[in-house]
Amino acid sequence: MRIELFTLCEGAFNTNGRLTIVNTFEDIVSEKFPWRGQLGLALKILFPHEESGGFDILVRIKPAGDAKPLHEIKGHLEIKHNGGGKDVRLAMCTNIQGVALNNPGDYEVVVLVNDNVLQAYPFKALVKHE
């Protein structure tokens, strides 16, 4: 399996597998810290036709290099293929209210499947300079 799409955004919505992504960004810029706000995540994961069964998904938002997450999102997926050798693409999104980044610095969103890191996405929290 692999991630085909990942983005941080102000909001994300899934309507029958179609993602609507609002104001995507790569870094969070704030005049002061701690920063508090909403953080949207949008993902599209490809499950090749030979991969099926149960998958535990865990998404962690954490300071880079730190094992302790600020937020975790857990879920379980059952992927079933209907034959014909077709891959399954699964669109997922979440909007987290009240995310708190206490300090400027390096952060990451880590996507784990069955306790194995599928991919990590770095981002920065930066101080806005006038």
C-alpha positions in Angstrom: 0.0 0.0 0.0 1.1 3.6 -0.4 -0.2 7.1 0.2 -1.1 8.9 -3.0 -2.3 12.1 -1.5 -1.5 13.8 1.8 -2.1 17.4 2.8 -2.5 19.6 5.8 -5.3 22.1 5.5 -7.8 24.3 7.3 -10.6 21.8 6.6 -11.3 18.6 4.6 -14.5 16.8 3.7 -15.2 13.4 2.2 -18.3 13.0 0.1 -18.6 9.5 -1.3 -14.9 9.2 -1.8 -14.5 12.7 -3.3 -12.3 15.0 -1.1 -12.9 18.6 -0.7 -9.8 20.3 0.7 -9.9 23.9 2.0 -6.8 26.1 2.2 -3.9 23.6 2.0 -0.6 24.6 3.6 2.8 23.3 4.4 3.7 25.2 7.6 1.9 26.9 10.4 2.8 30.6 10.9 1.6 32.4 14.0 2.4 35.8 15.7 2.5 34.1 19.1 2.8 30.7 20.7 1.3 28.5 21.9 -0.7 28.3 18.7 -4.2 26.9 18.9 -6.5 26.2 15.9 -8.1 23.7 13.7 -5.9 21.3 11.6 -7.4 19.3 8.8 -5.8 16.2 7.3 -6.6 14.7 3.9 -5.3 11.3 2.8 -5.8 9.0 -0.1 -4.3 5.5 0.3 -3.9 3.0 -2.5 -4.4 -0.7 -1.5 -3.1 -2.9 -4.4 -5.4 -5.7 -5.5 -3.2 -8.3 -3.7 -3.6 -6.5 -0.3 -6.8 -7.2 1.6 -8.0 -7.8 5.1 -7.9 -5.8 8.3 -5.7 -2.7 8.8 -5.3 -0.7 12.0 -4.6 3.0 11.0 -3.0 5.4 13.4 -2.2 9.0 12.7 0.0 10.9 15.1 0.8 14.6 15.3 3.9 15.1 17.3 7.1 17.2 17.6 9.8 15.9 15.3 12.1 13.5 17.2 9.7 13.1 20.1 7.9 9.9 20.7 5.0 11.5 22.7 2.2 12.6 20.3 0.2 15.7 20.7 -2.8 14.1 19.0 -3.7 10.6 17.9 -6.4 9.4 15.6 -7.1 5.6 15.5 -9.2 3.6 13.2 -9.7 0.1 11.6 -10.3 -0.7 8.0 -11.5 -3.8 6.3 -10.3 -3.9 2.7 -12.1 -6.3 0.4 -11.5 -6.6 -3.3 -14.3 -7.6 -5.6 -11.9 -9.4 -8.0 -10.9 -8.3 -11.5 -7.4 -7.3 -10.3 -8.5 -3.7 -9.4 -6.8 -1.7 -6.7 -8.8 0.1 -4.0 -8.2 3.8 -3.3 -9.5 5.0 0.0 -10.0 8.7 0.7 -10.0 9.7 4.4 -10.0 13.0 6.2 -10.3 14.5 9.6 -10.6 17.9 11.2 -9.1 18.3 14.6 -10.3 21.1 16.8 -8.1 22.7 19.4 -4.7 21.6 18.2 -2.1 23.2 20.4 1.5 23.7 19.3 3.3 25.1 22.3 6.5 26.3 20.6 7.8 27.1 17.2 9.8 24.3 15.7 9.7 21.1 13.7 6.6 18.8 13.8 5.4 15.8 11.9 2.3 13.8 11.0 3.1 10.1 11.1 0.8 7.6 9.4 1.1 4.0 10.8 -0.6 0.9 9.4 -0.6 -2.2 11.7 2.0 -0.5 13.9 4.4 0.1 10.9 5.2 3.7 9.7 3.7 4.0 6.3 4.9 7.6 5.9 5.9 10.7 7.9 5.2 14.3 6.8 7.2 17.1 8.3 5.9 20.6 8.9 7.1 23.6 10.8 5.5 26.0 13.2 7.0 29.4 12.5 6.8 32.8 14.2 5.4 35.5 11.9 7.8 38.4 11.6 6.4 41.8 10.8 
